[in-house]
Amino acid sequence: MKKLIYLIVLALILGLVLSGCLLSNVGQVPTTEQSGITYLTKGGPSEITLYAGQDIPVGTVTVSNDDTNLYVTYETTGGWVMTETHLAVVTEKEDFPTNKAGNPQVGQFPYGEENIFTETWEEIIKLADIPVLAGSELYIAAHAVVEEVTCFDGTSGLTIEGTENLDIDGSITVEALVKVEASETDKFYTIVGKWNDRDGNNRAWLLGIFNLRPCFYISTDGTNFPRAIVDLGNELNIGQWYHLKGTFDAATGEIKIYVDDILENTNDTDLTYINLSEEPFLIGGDRAGGPKGAFFNGCIDEVNVWDGIGEGATLVLEWPETPVTESAWGNGVRFVQQGNWATYFTYIVPGVLEVTQDSGQNDENRGLSRPHINWEINGLCIEFEFVNPTAFYFVFDYRLDGEEGETHDYSNIVIHEGELVGQLIGLRYNWVVTAPGETKTVTVCAEEEVWAGLRVGAEQSWYLDWIIFEAKVK
């Protein structure tokens, strides 16, 4: 019986070779480089420049993923912060929300956040919600509204000219957005104040930081300095933005300090007024000099000084008067060639082929020097070694992404031995003919799955059921 099968297979192979129908010509199978499908070897993370005003680099947008989520991270640098983000991720660029002219409608982007003030923002999107498969190309439009802030390097501050006569002698509210980059122990850093200890004592009010503890001072006679200060253990973190606010209520004498709108401390005094000072408003400056004072090291923005507390207060100072804001986009292809310069870019979701079905017969064959398959996976590509260490011809086969097979003269032959007993030899897909003692190497790439097996040869008990590799998001 085995001799008969061998003769049948040999005749089959010779016939196919002579007729030119044999599909084992490996040279026709495109390698990764030959295929032209660039996503087969792509991977994350991918970093894109975030541009404001078309040509001002203000940071980056980084895209990466794991097997569950897509991560899109905005990060601004150079004194720029984000106040809004808008993000759209689609599998077809025609699915972006746009108007009739083709311009993106950021208000309809499904992801993002408004009313923020940060240099880092991340959106986490479930891949199943997009949906996306391994190797898929995504189209991403990443928009942000960015604002330029004033940063200090610890060597100088600002004096706001023309504020010498802006006096508040009763209730007051002082607030600012603040990020500390460096702080020395037992040094006092001014955020904003009408306070001068350099030339004698000429004090009125001051919002500052001492040992990373926000504090708010007032003075009634130019020399005293009652305060409210954040408790030990609640110090600010270096490199993080905070909204700080200090208030003095002349009706109750209460001095209060807030961090991110949370009341941190109250000093109950019997004070009813604030000293009048001819000092200009100082921002980020060294109010004291000497061993205690220091110039602010970090960034300050949205300084507001109010005459009064609550809804009835009058705005006395708004700094900066005209914030510099820009629209920013992750660099890429323009939605339209004229007018709106909004852009989108692409990201390839990397994948890897994983074995999801293997009967174990292949390992047994390998150990007994029978026909077997070795492989090395590289993302969505596999380098196969079809190994035939025997004295007979064997024909391996592989199938890509559910491709259609072809019938041949022996498709309906029933297999009588081995793990495929009772099955038909079946269709052919991409035959790889191996002569006695021959090993052939084939590299294939797929989007969804690869099957590899052995169904033609002299010894049916050595046949291999399909080993199946499925694409998984990496």
C-alpha positions in Angstrom: 0.0 0.0 0.0 2.7 2.5 0.9 4.6 1.7 -2.3 1.4 2.4 -4.3 0.8 5.7 -2.5 4.4 6.6 -3.1 4.1 5.9 -6.9 0.9 7.9 -7.0 2.4 10.9 -5.3 5.6 10.7 -7.4 3.5 10.5 -10.6 1.4 13.4 -9.4 4.4 15.6 -8.7 6.1 14.8 -11.9 2.9 15.5 -13.8 2.6 18.9 -12.2 6.2 19.8 -12.8 5.9 18.8 -16.5 2.7 20.7 -16.9 4.0 23.8 -15.3 1.1 23.8 -12.8 3.1 23.3 -9.6 2.5 26.1 -7.1 5.7 25.4 -5.2 7.7 28.1 -7.1 8.6 30.0 -3.9 10.1 32.9 -5.9 6.5 34.0 -6.7 5.6 34.5 -3.1 6.3 38.1 -2.1 8.5 38.7 0.9 7.9 41.6 3.2 10.0 43.9 1.1 8.5 42.8 -2.1 4.8 42.9 -1.1 4.6 46.7 -0.9 2.2 46.4 2.0 4.0 48.6 4.4 1.9 47.8 7.4 3.2 44.3 7.6 6.4 45.5 9.4 5.1 48.6 11.1 4.9 49.1 14.9 4.5 51.7 17.6 4.9 53.9 19.3 4.7 56.6 16.7 5.6 60.2 17.6 4.3 63.2 15.6 5.2 66.8 16.0 2.4 69.1 17.3 2.4 72.3 15.3 0.6 75.6 16.3 -0.1 78.3 13.8 1.1 75.9 11.0 4.8 76.2 11.7 5.4 76.6 15.4 6.5 73.3 17.0 4.9 73.2 20.5 5.2 69.5 21.4 4.4 66.0 20.2 1.5 63.5 19.8 2.5 59.9 20.5 0.4 57.0 19.5 0.9 53.4 20.8 -1.2 50.4 21.6 -1.3 47.1 23.5 -3.6 44.2 22.8 -6.6 46.0 24.3 -6.2 49.8 24.0 -5.0 52.6 21.7 -3.1 55.3 23.6 -2.8 58.9 22.2 -0.7 61.2 24.3 -0.3 64.9 23.8 2.7 66.6 25.3 3.6 70.3 25.0 7.0 71.9 25.6 8.7 75.3 25.4 6.3 77.2 27.7 3.1 76.0 25.9 0.1 74.4 27.7 -3.1 72.8 26.4 -6.4 74.3 27.3 -8.5 72.0 25.0 -8.0 68.8 23.1 -10.1 67.2 20.3 -9.3 63.8 18.9 -10.8 61.6 16.1 -9.7 58.1 15.2 -11.2 56.4 12.2 -10.5 53.5 9.9 -11.5 55.4 6.7 -10.5 59.0 6.3 -14.0 59.8 4.9 -15.3 59.0 8.4 -13.8 62.2 9.9 -16.5 64.7 11.0 -16.1 67.4 8.3 -18.2 70.2 6.8 -19.2 70.4 3.2 -15.9 72.0 2.3 -14.0 69.1 3.9 -12.8 71.0 6.9 -12.7 69.1 10.2 -15.4 69.8 12.7 -13.5 69.5 16.0 -16.6 70.1 18.1 -17.8 66.7 16.7 -14.7 64.8 17.4 -15.6 62.0 19.8 -12.6 62.2 22.1 -11.0 65.1 23.9 -11.4 67.4 26.9 -12.0 71.1 27.4 -11.3 73.4 30.4 -7.9 71.8 31.0 -4.6 73.4 31.7 -1.8 70.9 31.3 1.3 70.0 29.3 0.4 66.3 29.1 -2.9 64.7 28.2 -3.7 61.1 27.3 -6.8 59.5 25.7 -7.2 55.7 26.1 -9.5 54.2 23.5 -10.5 50.5 23.4 -9.5 48.9 20.1 -12.8 47.1 20.1 -14.6 50.4 20.0 -12.9 51.6 16.8 -12.9 48.6 15.7 -9.5 47.6 14.5 -7.6 44.4 13.6 -3.8 43.7 13.7 -2.2 45.5 10.8 -5.0 48.0 10.4 -4.3 51.5 9.3 -5.9 54.2 11.4 -6.5 57.8 10.5 -6.0 60.2 13.4 -6.7 63.9 13.7 -5.2 65.3 16.9 -6.2 68.9 17.6 -5.4 71.1 20.6 -5.9 74.7 21.7 -2.5 75.8 23.2 -1.6 78.8 25.2 1.9 80.3 25.7 2.7 80.9 29.4 5.5 82.8 31.1 8.2 80.8 32.6 11.0 81.9 35.0 14.4 80.4 35.3 15.1 81.5 38.9 17.2 84.5 38.0 14.6 87.3 37.4 11.0 88.2 37.7 8.5 90.8 36.4 7.5 94.2 37.6 4.1 95.3 36.2 4.5 99.0 35.5 1.7 101.4 36.2 0.3 99.4 39.1 1.8 101.5 41.9 -1.5 103.1 42.7 -3.7 100.0 42.3 -4.3 99.8 46.0 -6.8 97.5 47.8 -7.2 98.3 51.5 -10.0 95.9 52.3 -11.1 92.5 51.2 -9.0 90.9 48.4 -8.8 87.8 46.2 -5.6 86.8 44.5 -5.3 83.8 42.2 -2.9 82.3 39.7 -2.0 79.1 37.8 1.4 78.0 39.0 3.9 75.2 38.2 7.1 75.0 40.3 10.1 73.6 38.5 12.6 74.0 41.4 12.5 75.0 45.0 15.2 75.4 47.6 14.6 74.7 51.3 13.6 77.7 53.4 13.4 80.0 50.4 10.4 82.2 49.8 9.1 82.5 46.2 6.8 85.2 45.1 4.0 84.4 42.7 2.3 87.8 42.8 2.3 90.6 45.3 2.6 94.2 46.4 5.4 93.6 48.8 9.0 94.9 49.1 11.4 93.8 51.8 14.5 94.9 49.8 14.3 98.5 50.7 13.0 98.5 54.2 9.5 97.1 54.8 6.8 98.1 52.4 4.2 95.4 52.5 0.6 95.0 51.5 -0.3 91.5 50.3 1.5 88.6 48.7 0.7 85.1 47.3 3.8 82.9 47.4 5.3 79.6 48.2 7.6 78.6 51.1 9.1 75.0 51.1 6.5 74.1 48.5 3.7 75.2 50.7 1.5 77.9 49.2 0.8 80.8 51.5 -1.0 84.2 51.4 0.2 87.1 53.5 -1.3 90.5 54.2 0.2 93.4 56.2 -1.7 96.2 58.0 1.3 98.4 58.9 3.9 97.6 56.2 5.9 95.5 58.6 3.7 92.7 60.1 2.9 89.6 58.0 0.0 87.5 59.2 -0.6 84.6 56.8 -2.5 81.4 55.9 -0.2 78.6 54.8 -0.8 75.1 53.6 -0.2 72.4 56.2 2.9 70.3 56.2 2.3 67.1 54.3 0.3 68.9 51.6 3.2 70.4 49.7 3.0 71.0 45.9 4.6 68.5 43.5 7.4 69.8 41.3 6.4 70.0 37.6 2.6 70.0 38.2 0.2 72.8 37.5 -2.0 74.1 40.4 -4.6 76.8 40.8 -3.7 78.8 43.9 -5.9 81.4 45.5 -5.5 83.6 48.6 -8.3 85.7 50.2 -8.6 88.2 53.0 -12.1 89.1 54.3 -11.9 92.5 56.0 -15.3 91.9 57.6 -14.3 88.7 59.4 -10.5 89.0 59.5 -10.1 85.6 57.9 -7.0 84.9 55.7 -7.5 81.8 53.5 -5.3 79.8 51.2 -6.8 77.5 48.5 -5.2 74.9 46.2 -7.2 73.8 43.2 -10.3 75.4 44.8 -9.9 73.4 47.9 -9.6 75.4 51.1 -6.3 74.3 52.7 -6.0 76.6 55.7 -7.6 79.6 57.5 -6.1 82.1 59.8 -8.7 83.9 62.0 -7.4 87.4 62.8 -8.9 90.6 64.1 -7.5 92.6 61.1 -9.9 94.8 59.1 -7.8 96.4 56.5 -4.6 96.1 54.3 -1.7 98.5 54.3 -1.5 100.9 51.3 1.7 100.4 49.4 3.3 102.3 46.5 5.0 99.2 45.3 4.2 97.9 41.8 2.8 94.5 41.3 5.6 91.9 41.4 5.3 88.6 39.6 7.9 85.8 40.1 10.3 88.3 41.6 12.5 88.2 44.7 10.5 90.3 47.2 13.0 90.1 50.0 16.6 89.5 48.8 19.0 88.1 51.4 18.9 84.5 52.6 15.2 84.0 52.5 14.1 85.5 49.2 14.5 84.0 45.8 13.4 84.4 42.2 10.6 82.0 41.1 11.7 79.0 39.1 8.8 77.7 37.1 5.8 79.0 35.1 3.0 81.4 36.1 -0.2 82.2 34.2 -3.7 83.7 34.5 -2.9 86.0 37.4 -6.1 87.8 38.7 -6.3 90.3 41.5 -9.8 91.2 42.7 -10.9 94.0 45.0 -13.3 92.0 47.2 -14.4 88.4 47.5 -17.0 86.5 45.6 -19.5 87.7 43.0 -19.3 91.4 44.0 -15.5 91.6 43.6 -14.0 94.0 41.0 -11.1 92.8 38.8 -8.1 95.0 39.3 -5.4 93.1 37.5 -5.6 90.4 34.8 -2.2 89.2 33.6 -1.3 88.6 30.9 -3.9 90.9 29.5 -4.0 89.2 26.1 -3.0 85.5 26.3 -1.3 84.0 23.3 -3.4 81.1 22.1 -3.1 79.0 19.0 -4.8 76.1 17.3 -2.5 73.1 17.0 -2.6 69.9 15.0 -0.6 66.7 14.9 1.5 67.0 11.8 0.4 65.1 8.7 -1.7 65.5 5.6 -4.0 68.5 5.1 -7.7 67.9 5.0 -8.0 70.5 2.3 -5.3 72.1 0.1 -6.5 75.6 0.4 -7.6 77.6 3.4 -7.8 75.6 6.6 -4.4 74.0 7.4 -5.8 71.3 9.7 -4.0 67.9 9.3 -4.4 64.2 10.0 -1.9 61.4 10.1 -1.9 57.6 10.0 -0.9 54.9 12.4 -0.5 51.2 11.8 -1.7 48.9 14.6 1.1 46.4 14.9 0.3 42.8 15.1 1.8 39.4 15.6 0.9 35.9 14.4 0.3 33.4 17.2 -0.2 29.7 17.0 -3.8 28.9 17.8 -4.0 25.3 16.6 -1.3 22.6 16.6 -2.0 19.0 17.2 1.5 18.1 18.2 2.2 15.8 15.3 4.7 18.2 13.9 6.8 18.0 17.1 6.6 14.3 17.0 7.7 14.2 13.3 10.6 16.5 14.1 11.9 14.3 16.9 11.7 11.2 14.7 13.4 12.8 11.6 10.2 12.8 9.6 8.8 15.7 7.5 8.1 18.7 9.7 7.8 22.4 9.7 9.9 25.0 11.5 9.0 28.6 11.7 10.1 32.0 12.9 7.5 34.7 13.5 8.2 38.4 12.8 5.1 40.4 13.4 2.6 39.4 10.7 5.1 37.5 8.7 6.4 34.0 9.1 9.6 32.4 7.8 8.8 28.8 7.2 11.3 25.9 6.9 9.7 22.9 5.2 12.0 20.1 6.2 12.0 16.7 4.5 14.7 14.5 6.0 13.3 11.3 4.4 14.1 9.3 1.2 10.7 10.3 -0.3 9.0 13.3 -1.9 6.6 15.2 0.3 4.4 18.2 -0.6 3.8 20.8 2.1 1.1 23.4 1.8 0.2 26.8 3.3 -2.9 29.0 3.1 -3.1 32.7 3.6 -6.1 34.7 4.9 -8.7 32.2 4.0 -7.8 32.1 0.3 -9.7 29.8 -2.0 -8.1 26.5 -2.8 -8.1 24.4 -6.0 -9.0 20.9 -6.7 -6.6 18.4 -8.2 -6.7 14.8 -9.4 -6.2 13.4 -5.9 -8.4 15.8 -3.9 -10.9 13.1 -3.2 -8.5 10.4 -2.1 -9.3 9.3 1.5 -6.4 9.3 4.0 -6.2 5.9 5.7 -3.6 6.4 8.4 -2.3 9.0 10.9 -4.0 11.9 12.5 -6.0 12.8 9.3 -7.5 9.3 8.9 -10.9 9.4 7.2 -10.3 12.9 5.8 -9.8 13.7 2.1 -6.5 15.0 0.8 -8.6 18.0 -0.2 -7.8 21.2 -1.9 -4.4 22.6 -2.7 -3.4 26.2 -1.9 0.3 26.9 -2.1 2.2 23.7 -2.5 5.8 23.4 -1.6 7.4 20.3 -3.1 10.4 18.9 -1.2 12.7 16.3 -2.7 14.3 13.6 -0.5 16.6 15.3 2.0 15.6 18.8 0.9 14.6 21.9 3.1 12.8 24.8 1.5 12.4 28.2 3.1 9.4 30.4 2.4 8.5 33.8 3.9 4.8 34.7 3.9 2.9 37.6 5.4 -0.8 37.8 6.3 -3.4 40.2 7.6 -5.6 37.6 9.5 -4.3 34.0 9.5 -1.8 31.5 8.0 -2.4 27.7 7.8 0.5 25.3 7.2 0.4 21.5 6.9 1.3 18.4 5.0 -1.2 16.2 3.1 0.7 14.8 0.1 3.5 12.2 0.4 4.5 8.6 0.6 3.7 8.0 4.3 0.1 9.0 5.4 0.9 8.5 9.1 3.3 11.4 8.8 0.8 13.9 7.4 0.3 17.1 9.4 -3.1 18.6 10.1 -3.2 22.4 9.7 -1.1 24.4 12.1 -3.0 27.6 12.3 -1.5 31.0 13.1 -3.9 33.9 13.8 -3.1 37.6 13.7 -3.3 39.3 17.2 -2.9 42.9 18.0 0.5 43.4 19.5 
